[in-house]
């Protein structure tokens, strides 16, 4: 044991490095402790997060006051021992998260800190801290979520150079999913919106997100998606229709309207911070380009005034700086600009190819080939294109194309079908699970002959990869066709219940399909049970049915019964709705963690083993970092122009919607809201107006600096419209502002 400790110590630059690594690893593991299951959601055990930020912890005090003095007599209440164990585990988790936050917020990460800290430190950040945040930022405990999201801010500011894959996974698979989910709590969404406001407040971080993702052909357009997501959230309509509801329903609807206004406001504040960062990059790029640790976050004053001194000195300052850039920097600038332009052009071509394919598949494939996205004469290339774009192409058209007869295009579509199926892996899958996986990429055509061709190739592929399930491919084909018919028979609403197929009928129909022999009855019985309980369907169909259910008043997410329903008078009805939403979000939470962990593992095998020597990894570490920094590109402020092109239209749409409706306080709210709610709504509307006008001022100024006359004119015309001058309408305070 002493020899192992000695070897471990020698792998670190010093004993202090080893001790710091062990402490960091221990705190991360402590923060990942699993809380005992008490069946009581949102239980905090009376604990409060010390050193909390009032902006992040808003509403916690009110929630605590509301819960004081309430005694639950529910039989599901946890025992004293379980509660104490949960409190102890929760205390440890929160303490560990607070210590981690304190360390990251109070450590100077500038200069050569990361290079001198050793590769093991970066290993711990990637493999322990990121995993801890993933498990905790989707927790159902408010204090844990709050601390985890606050931890992400210094993480992205200080370590983004080494966490390119992790940042993309967190933003796209965690934060966006929470904002778009119908089952996540409004408070959870608000905290994520606040997180984006913090991130967008740093011009350097925002610029490097654009340079490393939107200007990378192999990465997602992260900056573009952040802006569009914030704009969509800022334009979200009221969660419920405004009609009179009494009793517990009135209180619930008032709370939902209040939270929705707050969420929209925070999303607009984040959009304003994006514009403030872009303007700051133009006006004062010289003092901020050397700030690589991201600590200089800006907040534009609400009384910001535009004058001529902002533009002329900036343009004068750019020229001498550019003349000093090295040839390599100039080359880097051209490369990044060309990459962004080519990526933008490719996205436009892909969108046009999708439109043409959805009208006529052969025309879409021909256009994609003309743009150089695939080889239209290669069945494998076309099959890869269909498989890669199955979520954006019309799945009915994909199915029709794959099911075409052998005479169509001299059998090319049939060869594409064979190549498509050969790319799928059905090994070790249950028969119905393989069918679900296969049919998730397209919709089966209506013609029986096309279904035959599609399912025949599936049966052949499944039998090859699972030779012990069926003796022949013909038996698999007949059973696959029978399963499709069973799925239709059991779940078609047009078929009367007494005419649906029974289990005995399904078994009888599939007798003798194995060269005159019967398949095992257990196989057929289990197939029938699974199809009966879980129909084979496309996710698009499931989402469409869910939307129809919402319109009919069946949504769990927030549509309430009418005022005449007795259920609205009792809080237990809404407790059931909340429990259903929490159960659904628990499933989404598990899916979030699984999906994100899969992405993180793709890079984890490239990370550094702390048992290796520091000298062994020092050169490898430096060469493996592929993160572009603004100080190294020689770009100066040129990246602001394409960033502003991405931002201005979504920002204008969000600001216009908020200004016209006073953030949802106009219309019928005055007829159904209490005086207290109207007062709070008026305060929210006033703050929203100031945020929107500040964002518009920043947008107009930045548009002028970028030379974007279209954007500048659009914002100025919006201001003219908001003033209501000459319309004869009664002016309110927001019009005067």
N, C-alpha and C positions, 0 to 999 in steps of 0.2 A: 504494500500500500504506500509506503514511503517512497519507493522507487517510482510508482505511478504518479504520485504528487509531484516528485521532482521533475519527471518528464513533462507533466502538464505545465509546471511553472516555467520550464525552459521554452515552451511554445509561445509564451507571451513576451513582449518586449521587456516587461519588468513585473515585479510582484504587485505593484500598484495597479498595473493594467489587469492582471489576473483577478485581483480583489474587486475591482470595479466591474469587470465582466460578470463575476459570480453574483455580486449584489444586484446588478441589473437583471440578470436571468432569474434570480429568486423573486424579485418584485414582480416581474412579468408573470411568472408561474403562479404567484400568490393572487394576482389580479384575475387569473383564469379559473380560480376555484369555482366549482359548481355549487350553487345554492341548493339546499334541501327543497324538495317539492312539497309545498304546503297547500297547493290548490287555491292560493289566495293571491291573485295578480296585483302588481303594483304595490307590494308590501315593502315598506322602507324601514320598519322597525323603529321608527322615531329618530333615525339618524339623519344628520344634515351634513352636507359637503362643506368642509371648512374652506375659507378663502375663496368663496364662490364669487363669480362675476354676476352682478345684478342683471346684466342684459341676458346672460345665459340662464340664470336661475329664476327668471321672472315667473311668478305664479306659484312658486314652491311654498312660500309663506302662507298664501291664501289656502292652498290645499291642506297644509298642516292645521290651520285654524279650523277648517271645515271638518277635519277628521277627529279633532279633539272632543272628548266627552262622549263619543259614540261607542257603545258596547254591542258587539255582535253576539247573538245567541244562536247562530247557525250551527247545526251539527257538524258542518265541514270545517269548523274552526280548528286550527292545528293545536296540538297539545303543547304544554309549557316547555317540555324538553325539546320538541321540534322547533318551537319559536326561538328558544335560546340558541340552538344550534344554527338556525338561519341567521339570527342576529350576529352571532360570532363570525360566521362565514362572510356575511355582508360587510361587517366592520373591517375584516381583513382585506376584502376586495377593494372597498372604498379607500382605505388607508394606502394600499399599494398604488392605486391609481392617482391619489393625491401626491404621493411621493414622486411618482414618475412625472407628473405634471410640473411639480416644483423644480425638479432637476432640469427638465427641458426648458422651462421658462427662465431659469436663473443661471444657465451655463452659456458662456460666450463661445459660440460655435464658429466665429470668424477666423480668418487666417488659415493656418494649416492644421486646425484642430483635428479634422477627420483623418488626415494623412498620418499624424503622429499618434492617433488613438489606437492604431493597430487594426488589422483585418477582423479580429474577433469581435470588436465593438460593432462593426457594420453587420457581421453575422447575427449578433444578438438583436439588433434593430430589426433586421429583416425576418428572422425566424422566431423571435419571441415577442417583441413589442407589436409588430404588425398583426400577428396571430391573436394577441390579447385584445387589440382594438377591434378586430373582426368579430370576436365572440361577444364583446361587451357593448359595441355601439348599436347592436340590435336587441339588447336586453329589454325586458319589460319593467326594469327598475329605473325610475327617472334619474336618480342620482348617478347611477352607473353610466347611463346613456350620456348624461350631461358631461361627466368627466372624460369619457372616451372621445366624444366629439371635440371637446376642447383640447385633448391631447393631439388630435390630428393636425391642428393648426401649426404648432411648432414643429411637428414631424415633417409636414410638407414644406415649411419654410427652411428648415435646416438640413434635411436629408433627401430632398427631392432628386439630387444628383445621382443617388444610388438606389432609388426606389421607383424607377420609371414604370415598371410593370405593376408594382403594388398600388401606386397612385391611380393608374387607369382602372385596376380591378375594383378598388374602393369606390371611386366616383361613379363608375358605370353600373356596377353590380350591387352596390349597397345604397349609396345616397340617392341615386336616381330612382331606384326601385322603391325606396321608402316614400319619396315624394309622389310617385305615381300610384302607389298602392291605395286601394279603397278600404283597406282594413287596418293600416297603420294609424295610430292616434294623431290627432291634430297637433298635439304638443311635440311629438316626435318629429313631425314635418317642420314645425317652426324652428326647432333646434338645428335641423339640417340646413334650413334657409339661413339661419344665423351663421352657421359654419361657412357657407358660401360667401356671405358678406365679409367675414374675416379673411378668407382666402383672396377674394377679389380686391381687398384693400391694399395689397402689396403689388405695386406695378411690376417689380422684377419677377415675382412668382407668376403673375398672370402672363407676362411676356414669354417666360420660359415654358409655360404650359402650351402656349400657341406654337412656339418654335419646335418643341419636341414631340407634339402629337399631331397638330393640324398640318405641320410641314413635313410629316413623316408618312410616306406612302403605305407603310405597314401598320400604322397605328390608327386609332379612331380619331375623329375630329373632336377632341375633348373640349377645347374652348368653344367651338361652335355649339356643341351639345349643352354645355353649361349655360350659355346665353339663352338658347332657345327653351331650355327647361325652366329657367327662372322667368322668362317671359310668359310661358304657358301657365305657370303657377300664379303669377301676378294677375292673369286674366281669368282665373278660375271663377265660375259662377257660384252663387250661393248654394250650399249643400242641400237645401230643401226649398221647396216652393213656399212663397210667402202667403200663407193663409192662416186664418184664425184657428188656433189650437188651444185647448184649455188644459188645466191640471199640470201633471208632470211633463206632458208634451211641450207646453209653453216654455217651461224652464229649460228643457233640453234644447229646443230650437233657438232660444236666446243665446245659450252657451255656444252652440254651433256657429251661429252668425258672427258672434264676437271672435271666436277662434279663426274663422275664415278671413275676417277683415285683418286680423293680426298677421296671418300667414301671407296674404297678398302684400301687406305693407313691408314685411321683411324681405320678400322677393324683390319688390321695387327698390328697396334700399340696396340690395346686392347689385341690381342692375345699375343703379346710380354709381356704386363704387367701381364697377367696371369702367364706366365712362370717366370717372375721376382718375382712375389709374392710367387710362389712355391719354387723357389730357396732361397728366403729370409727366408721362414719358416724353411728351413733346416739349413742355415748358421747362422742365427741370431735369432733363435726362442726365446731364453731366454729373450732378451730385449724387444721383441714385444708381448709376451704372456700376459703381464699385461696391454697392451693397449686395453681397451675395448671400448674406444670412437671412435676409427678408425681415429684419426687425423694424424697418422704417415704414410702417403702415400709415397711410394718409387718410384724412377725413376732411373732405371739402366743406368749408363753412357755408351755412345756408345763406349767408349774405354775400356770397361770391359775386363779384361784378366783373363783367367783360370789358376790357378796354384795349386800346391799340398797343399798349406796351407788352401784351402777352405774345403777339404774333411776330412783329418785326425783329426783336432781338433774338428770338428763337431761330428763325431762318438764317439770321446772320451768324449765329453760333454754330450752325450745322456744317457750313461749308469748310471752315478751317479744320474742324475735327475730322471730316471725311478725308481731307487732303493728307492727313497724317496716318491713315490706316495703311497697314502693310498689304503687299500684293496678295498674301494668303487670305487676309481678312476680306479683301474685296472679292476674291474668288469665292469665299464662303458665302458672302452676301448674295452673289448671283446664283449660287447653287441653291440656297434656301428659297429664294424668290421663285426660281424656276420649279423647284419641287412643289411649292404651294400652288403655283399656277397650274402645273400639270395635274396635281391631285384634284384641284377644283374643276378643271376641264374634264377629268375622268369621271368625277361624280355626276356632272351634267350629262355626259354621254351614257353613263349607266342608267340614269333616270329616264332618258329618252328611249333607251333600249327596252326598259321595263314597260313603258307605255306602248311601244310598238308590239312587244311580245303579247301583252294582254289583249291587244286587238287581233293579232295574227301571229302565232308563234314563229313561223318561218321568217316573217319580216323582222321580228325582234332579233332573232339569231343572226340574220344577214347583216343587220345594222351593227350589232356587237362585233361581228367579224370585220366589218368595214372599219370600225374604230380601233381594231387591233386587240380586242379583249379576248378573242378566241379564234381558233381555226375552224371555220364552218364546215370543212371537209373531213374533220376528225370526229367520229362518234364519241370518243373518249373525252375530247375537249368540250363538246356540247353537253355531254352528261355531267361533267364537272361543273359547268356553268349552271345547269338546272339545279344541281344539288346544292351548290354554294348560295344561290339566290332564291331558294325555295320559300323564304319568308317574305320576299318582296314581289315575286312573280305571282300572277293569278293561278291558284292551284288547280282550278278547273281546266285552264288552258294547258298546264303541264300534263295533266292526266290525259287530255284529248290528244296531245302530241305523242306521248309515249304509247298510247294504245292504237295508233294508226296502223292500217293494214300493210302487208308486206309489199304491195304494189306502189305505195306512196313514196315518192322520191327514190324509186329503185331500192326500196327496203332500208333507206337511211334511218328513218325513225325507229325501225325495229332494232337496228344495230345500236342506236342510242339507248333504247330500253335495256338491251343486254349489258351494255357498258355501265349504265346507271345501277342496275341490280348488282353487278359484280363489284361495285365500289362499297356496298353495304356489308356490314358484319353482323350475321345472325347467330354466331356461335354461342352455344350454351343459353340461348334465350328460349323461354316458353313459346309455344307455337302462336298463341294469341298475342303475346308481347312482340314477337317478330312481325306479325301482321300490323300491329299498331305502329311500330317503328317504320315499317315500309310505307304505310299509307299516310304517315305524317307529312310527307313531302309533296303530295298531290292529292287531288280528289278523283276517285274512281269515276270513269265515264258511265253513261247510262246504258250503252249498248252492251249486250251480253258477249258479243265476239271480242270487243275491246277488253272487257274484264277478263275473258279467257286468256288473251295474250299476256296481259299484265300479271295475272296470278300464276300462270304456267311457269313463267321465268322465275317468279319468287319461289315456287315450290322446288324447282330444280336447284336453286341456290341454297335454300334451307336444307335440303336433303344432303347436299355435298358437305355443308359445314356441320351438320348434325346427323351423321350416318346411322346412329343407333335408334333414332326416334321412329323413322318410317323405313320400311324395306324398299320402297320404290318412290320415285318422284311423282308418279301418277296418283298414288294414295294421298300424298301431301297436297297435290293440286285439287283433288276432289274434296278433301276436307277443308282446304282453304276457301274454296268456292262456297261450301256449305256453311262455313263460319260467317262469311259475308251475308249470305241469305238469312242466317239466324239473327245476326245483328239488326238487319232491317226489319225482320218480322217482330222482334221483341220490343223495338224502340220507335217504330213508326207510329205516330199518334193517329194516323188514319185507320189503323187496324184495330178492330174491337178486341177487348180483353179476352173474350171467350174464344176468339179465333186465333189467338197467338199460339206459336209452337210450344209444346211441352217438352220436358226433358226426355220423356219416353219416346216422343215423336222424333226428336233429334237423333237419339241413339238408333232408332229403327231406320231412319233415312240413310244412315252411314254404315249399315251392315254390308259386309262382303265387298268393301271398296279396296281391300288389300289383296288383290289377286284371288278373290273369292273368300278370303279370310276376314274376320272381324278385328277391328282395332280394340285395344284394352278399354273396357267400359269405364275404368277410372279416368282415362285420358279424356273421353267424351264427356263424362259427368263434370269434371273440373273445368273443361272448356265452356260448357253451358253455364255453369255457375258464375264464372268470371265475366262472360259476355253479358249475362243478365244483370249483374251488379255494377259493371263498369263498361258502358257501351264504347265501341270504337267510333271515335269522332275526331274531327279536326279542331285544333284550339280556336280557330277563327269561328267555327260554329258555336263552340262553348261560350265565347265572348259575346257573340250576337244574341244567344239565348239569355245571357246575363243582362245585356242591355235592354232587351224586351221586358224582362222581369222587373227591371228598375222603372221602366215607363209605366208598368201596370201597378207599381206600388209595392213590389215584393223585394226591394233591395234591402239587404241588411245594413248597407253602408250608411243609410241615413234617411231614406224616404219614410216618413211617418204616416200612421193611419189618419184618416179624416177626423174632423172635429167631432163627428157623431159617433165615432167608435168608442166604446167604454174603455178600451185598452189604454187610451191616452191619459186617463186619469190616474193610472197606477204606475209607480216607478218600477215595479217588478218587470213590467213589459219591456222597459228599456234596459234593465239589467240583463235580460235574456239577449237582447240585441248586442249589447256590449260584449257579453260572453261569447256569442257567435263570432263577432268580429275578432276578438282576441284569439279564438281557436284558429280562425282562418289565417291570421297574421303569424301565428306560431308555425303553421305549415310554410308560409312564405319565408319566415325567418330561417327555418331549416334549409330551405332551398337556396336562400342567399348565401348562407355559410358554405354549403356544399359547392355551389358554383364558384364562389370566390376562392375557396381553398384549392379547387382544381386549377384555376389560373395561376395562383401563387406557386403551386408545386412545379409548374413548368419552368419557373426560374430558380426554384430552391435548389434543384440538383446542380445548378451552376454556381451556387454560393459557396462560401469557404467553410471548411471543416475547422473548428477551433483547435483541433488536435494537431494540425499541421503547423509547421514553423512559420514565423513571421517573415523570414527571408524568402521562403519558398513562394509566398503569395504576394509579396510586395509588388513585383513587376506585373504579375497577372492581374492584380486588383486595379492598377492604374490603367492597364490596357483594356479592361473589360467595361469600364465606365463609358457609356455612350449617351451622355446627357449634354445637350448644347446649352451653354450659359451665355447670357447677353454680353458679358464682358469679353468673351472669346470670339464672338462672331464678327465683330466689326460692323454690325448692322446699325448701331445707334438707334435712331427713332423710326427707321423705315418700316419696321414691322407693325407700327401703329396703323398705317393706312389699310392693310388687309384686315387687321383686327377690327377696325372701326367699320369697314364694309360689312363684316359679319354682325356687328352689334347694333347698328343704328336702327334698322327696320324692326327687329323684335322689341327694342327699347321703346321706340315710338308707339308701337301697338299697345304695349303695356301701359305706358304713361297716358295715352289717349283714352283707353278704357277707364282708367282710374279717375281721370279728370272729368270725364263726361258723366260718370255715375257717382262721383264723390266717394269712390271706393265702396260702392254698393249701398250707400245710405239714401239714395234717391228712390222714388217710386212708392211702393205700397208699405214700406217699412214704418212710415209715420202712423199708419192705421193699425198696426198690430204690435208695435213695440211699446214697452213701458217708458216712462220719463227717464229713468236711470239708464236704460239702454240707449235711448236717443242722445243723451248727454255724452255717453262714452263713444257712440258712433260719430258724433260731431267732432270730438277731440281727435279720433282716428282719422277722420276726413281732412281735418286741418293739417295734421302731420303729413298725411299722404300728399296733399297739395304741395306742401313745401318740398317734399322729396322729389315729386315729379317736376316741379319748376326748376329745382336745382339740377336735376338730371338733364332737362332740356337745355338749360344754359350751358352746361358742360358739353352737350352734344353739338350745339350750334357753334361753339368756339372750336371744338376739335374738328368739326366738319370744315370750318374755314382754314384751319392749319393743314388739313389733309387735301384741301382743294376739291372737296366733294360738294359741288353746288347742289346736286339733287337732294342729298340728305339735309343740307342747311335750309333749302327752300321748303322741304317737307316739314321740318320742325317749326319754321317760322309761320307757315300756313296753319299749322296746328295751333300755335299760340293765338293767331288771329281768330280762329274759330272758337277757342276757349274763352276769349274775352267777351263774346256775345254782343259786341258793339254793333249797332245798326240793325239788330234783329228784333228789337222791340220786346225782348224777353226781360224778365225781372232779374237784375244782377244780384249775385250772392258774393260772399267774401272771396271765394276761390276765383271768381271771374275778375274781381278787382286786383287780386294778387297777380 
